[in-house]
């Protein structure tokens, strides 16, 4: 297979790294073009591949009752590097899969750089390539030059919304006489997992004062001419507060499923949760607290949270532009740009949202590119699978006029026959989706693997 043409991948994030791994393991030489660290971004701090810039969570790992957990399962079955490194660097997080972000990205980088068929070239790609086989997986922070090139090619301005990042605090600056460790509803199989989150309680007066401070704080303003649309799964807390004073208390600050270990007879009015961010347990991120507050305002407002009065911040929150394509109008079902079929797109730039979804689209794009380089065709997975539901959504299943980034969810799956609806039947319905998906994914993967075997 030494005569197989190279596959070029622009961007070494989740999608680009997974695409490179899938292609190289199929025997195809890969060049990853990564502009970092030569060209930095607002959110990235290193030059490592697959750097996590927002949360450190891959969300639920339940592959029987949760769509993203099912997506985890499908990627593991396909030998996904992202899931392998996530499992290897997992942290206690109740029913979620959270990782030590530094060890995770270092592990991905080490594995790819050590692969004999992978080459990483530093430098920015600022134009759409005319020749060769390419995957563009530049993520939400596509460089200005490449973004402009894409806009010129597609004949339309790239869609965009603003994405926010949650702050990270040092564990030794937290007041554990106020804070207690507990996962919501005591989720987790081990004691460590059941104590995976730290909880900061608020009474009603503290909550009301916090909301007042949040609404009054100085915030990042958008540049003239920019319009701000937010992905609902990653709203800044100020935007949630502006929608109603009780919104946060029914969102990331909900107090349900928790008992204050210091004052078990007192029910908190609201609770702020912290999740471990590294294996040492020295860093914790504030769960769901994406923010567009200015740095000075953040420290003032967040230190109003009980237990965080003397908090020191390893990273403050921020806001950045998140660019994505109107994929239903621009991409075919093999994820190729219709006007330039030698170019595929993968990851968040296609309009999926989340680390896992981004990596999953990289996995598919990598395998589809390999098939093409070998003179074969790899159809997308069945829409009844998690990966198939996602790729169907972005390449034609969604309404182009209202297209917005989407996490994987069972609403994207074709309906089940003979499974009752309603809340009482929800577990049966979700289990029906996952059982059906696992069967169909296994069949598709077996055929895909056979088709990618070297002749």
Long-range contacts (C-beta under 8 A, 24 or more apart in sequence): 1-27, 1-28, 1-454, 4-28, 4-29, 4-373, 4-374, 5-29, 5-132, 5-133, 5-373, 6-30, 6-31, 6-132, 6-133, 7-31, 7-133, 7-134, 7-135, 7-366, 7-369, 7-370, 7-373, 8-33, 8-129, 8-132, 8-133, 8-134, 8-135, 9-33, 9-134, 9-135, 9-137, 9-366, 10-125, 10-134, 10-135, 10-136, 10-137, 10-138, 10-146, 11-136, 11-137, 11-138, 11-139, 11-347, 12-36, 12-49, 12-50, 12-112, 12-120, 13-49, 13-50, 13-51, 13-137, 13-138, 13-139, 13-347, 13-358, 14-50, 14-82, 14-139, 14-347, 14-355, 14-358, 14-359, 14-362, 15-137, 15-139, 15-346, 15-347, 15-348, 15-358, 15-359, 15-361, 15-362, 15-365, 16-49, 16-135, 16-137, 16-138, 16-346, 16-347, 16-362, 17-49, 17-50, 17-81, 17-82, 17-108, 17-112, 17-359, 17-362, 18-75, 18-80, 18-81, 18-82, 18-359, 18-360, 18-362, 18-363, 18-366, 19-135, 19-137, 19-346, 19-362, 19-363, 19-365, 19-366, 19-369, 20-112, 20-118, 20-366, 21-80, 21-81, 21-111, 21-112, 21-115, 21-366, 22-78, 22-79, 22-80, 22-362, 22-363, 22-366, 22-367, 22-370, 23-117, 23-366, 23-367, 23-369, 23-370, 24-112, 24-115, 24-117, 24-118, 25-79, 26-367, 26-370, 26-452, 27-117, 27-454, 28-117, 28-369, 28-370, 28-373, 28-374, 29-117, 29-118, 29-119, 30-117, 30-118, 30-119, 31-119, 31-120, 31-121, 32-112, 32-118, 32-119, 32-120, 32-121, 33-121, 33-123, 33-125, 34-120, 34-121, 34-122, 35-122, 35-123, 35-124, 35-125, 35-143, 36-122, 37-122, 38-122, 38-123, 38-124, 39-123, 39-124, 39-143, 41-141, 41-320, 42-141, 42-318, 42-320, 43-141, 43-165, 43-318, 43-320, 44-141, 46-105, 47-122, 48-105, 48-106, 48-108, 48-109, 49-105, 49-108, 49-109, 49-112, 49-120, 50-82, 50-85, 50-104, 50-105, 50-108, 50-109, 51-101, 51-105, 52-99, 52-101, 52-104, 52-105, 52-355, 53-165, 54-163, 54-165, 54-166, 54-234, 54-290, 55-166, 55-285, 55-355, 56-91, 56-98, 56-99, 56-100, 56-101, 56-104, 56-275, 56-277, 56-285, 57-93, 57-96, 57-97, 57-98, 57-99, 57-275, 58-86, 58-96, 58-97, 58-98, 58-99, 58-355, 58-356, 59-96, 59-97, 59-354, 59-356, 60-95, 60-96, 60-97, 61-95, 61-96, 61-97, 62-95, 63-434, 63-438, 64-430, 64-431, 64-434, 65-427, 65-430, 65-431, 65-434, 66-430, 67-386, 67-389, 67-408, 67-409, 67-410, 67-412, 67-413, 67-433, 68-354, 68-356, 68-357, 68-386, 68-407, 68-408, 70-386, 70-408, 70-433, 70-434, 70-437, 70-438, 71-356, 71-357, 71-360, 71-386, 71-387, 71-390, 71-408, 72-97, 72-356, 73-434, 73-438, 74-360, 74-385, 74-386, 74-387, 74-437, 74-441, 75-356, 75-359, 75-360, 75-363, 75-387, 77-441, 77-442, 77-445, 78-363, 78-367, 78-445, 80-359, 80-363, 81-108, 81-111, 81-112, 82-108, 82-355, 82-356, 82-359, 82-362, 83-359, 85-111, 89-279, 91-196, 91-276, 91-277, 91-278, 91-279, 92-188, 92-190, 92-192, 92-193, 92-195, 92-196, 92-276, 93-183, 93-193, 93-196, 93-197, 93-275, 93-276, 94-183, 94-184, 94-187, 94-188, 94-193, 94-194, 94-196, 94-197, 95-183, 95-187, 95-188, 98-196, 98-275, 98-276, 98-277, 100-277, 100-278, 100-279, 101-277, 101-278, 102-278, 103-278, 103-279, 128-153, 128-340, 128-343, 129-342, 129-343, 131-342, 132-342, 133-342, 133-369, 133-372, 133-373, 134-342, 134-343, 134-344, 135-343, 135-344, 135-345, 135-346, 135-362, 135-365, 135-366, 135-369, 136-343, 136-344, 136-345, 136-346, 136-349, 137-345, 137-346, 137-347, 137-349, 137-362, 137-365, 138-347, 138-349, 139-347, 139-348, 139-349, 139-358, 140-320, 140-321, 140-322, 140-323, 140-324, 140-348, 140-349, 141-320, 141-321, 141-322, 141-323, 142-323, 142-349, 147-323, 150-325, 153-337, 153-339, 153-340, 154-325, 154-326, 154-330, 154-337, 154-339, 156-326, 158-323, 158-324, 158-325, 159-323, 159-324, 159-325, 159-326, 159-403, 160-229, 160-321, 160-322, 160-323, 160-324, 161-228, 161-229, 161-230, 161-231, 161-322, 161-324, 161-404, 161-405, 162-222, 162-228, 162-229, 162-230, 162-292, 162-319, 162-320, 162-321, 162-322, 163-230, 163-231, 163-234, 163-290, 163-319, 163-320, 163-321, 163-322, 164-230, 164-234, 164-235, 164-236, 164-290, 164-291, 164-292, 164-317, 164-318, 164-319, 164-320, 165-290, 165-291, 165-315, 165-317, 165-318, 165-319, 165-320, 166-285, 166-286, 166-287, 166-288, 166-289, 166-290, 166-291, 166-317, 167-285, 167-286, 167-289, 167-291, 167-298, 167-302, 167-313, 167-315, 167-316, 167-317, 168-277, 168-283, 168-284, 168-285, 168-286, 168-313, 168-314, 168-315, 169-274, 169-283, 169-284, 169-285, 169-286, 169-308, 169-311, 169-312, 169-313, 169-314, 170-282, 170-283, 170-311, 170-312, 170-313, 170-314, 171-281, 171-282, 171-283, 171-284, 172-282, 173-310, 173-311, 173-312, 174-198, 174-274, 174-284, 174-307, 174-308, 174-311, 175-306, 175-307, 175-308, 175-309, 175-310, 176-307, 177-262, 178-262, 178-306, 178-307, 179-274, 179-306, 179-307, 180-260, 180-261, 180-262, 181-261, 182-258, 182-259, 182-261, 184-256, 184-257, 184-258, 184-273, 185-257, 186-257, 196-275, 196-276, 197-273, 197-274, 197-275, 197-287, 198-273, 198-274, 198-275, 198-284, 198-307, 199-258, 199-260, 199-271, 199-272, 199-273, 199-274, 200-271, 200-272, 200-273, 200-274, 200-305, 200-306, 200-307, 200-308, 201-255, 201-260, 201-263, 201-266, 201-268, 201-270, 201-271, 201-306, 202-253, 202-268, 202-269, 202-270, 202-271, 202-272, 202-305, 202-306, 203-268, 203-269, 204-269, 206-269, 206-270, 206-304, 206-306, 207-249, 207-253, 207-269, 207-270, 208-245, 209-304, 210-270, 210-301, 210-304, 210-305, 211-241, 211-245, 211-248, 213-300, 213-301, 213-304, 214-238, 214-241, 214-293, 214-301, 215-241, 215-242, 217-293, 217-294, 217-297, 217-298, 217-300, 217-301, 218-293, 218-294, 218-296, 218-297, 219-292, 219-293, 219-294, 219-297, 220-292, 220-293, 220-294, 220-318, 220-319, 226-321, 229-404, 231-322, 231-353, 231-404, 231-405, 233-353, 233-354, 233-407, 234-290, 234-353, 235-290, 236-290, 236-291, 236-292, 236-319, 237-288, 237-289, 237-290, 237-291, 238-291, 238-292, 238-293, 239-292, 251-288, 252-287, 252-288, 252-289, 253-288, 272-305, 272-308, 283-314, 289-317, 290-317, 290-319, 291-317, 291-318, 291-319, 292-317, 292-318, 292-319, 293-317, 322-348, 322-405, 323-349, 324-348, 324-349, 324-350, 324-351, 324-405, 325-349, 325-350, 325-351, 326-351, 326-400, 326-403, 327-351, 327-394, 327-395, 327-398, 327-403, 328-394, 328-395, 328-396, 328-397, 328-398, 328-399, 328-400, 328-403, 329-400, 331-394, 331-395, 332-395, 333-379, 333-380, 333-391, 333-392, 333-395, 333-396, 334-368, 334-372, 334-377, 334-378, 334-380, 335-361, 335-364, 335-365, 335-368, 335-391, 335-395, 344-368, 344-369, 348-405, 350-394, 351-394, 351-398, 351-403, 351-404, 351-405, 351-406, 352-390, 352-394, 352-405, 352-406, 352-407, 352-408, 353-405, 353-406, 353-407, 354-407, 354-408, 356-408, 357-390, 357-406, 357-407, 357-408, 360-386, 360-387, 360-390, 360-408, 361-390, 361-391, 361-394, 363-387, 364-391, 367-448, 367-452, 370-452, 371-448, 371-451, 371-452, 374-452, 374-454, 374-455, 376-451, 376-452, 378-448, 378-451, 378-452, 381-440, 381-441, 381-444, 382-440, 382-441, 382-444, 383-413, 383-414, 384-413, 384-414, 384-433, 384-436, 384-437, 384-440, 385-437, 385-440, 385-441, 385-444, 386-413, 386-437, 386-441, 387-441, 388-440, 388-441, 388-444, 389-413, 413-437
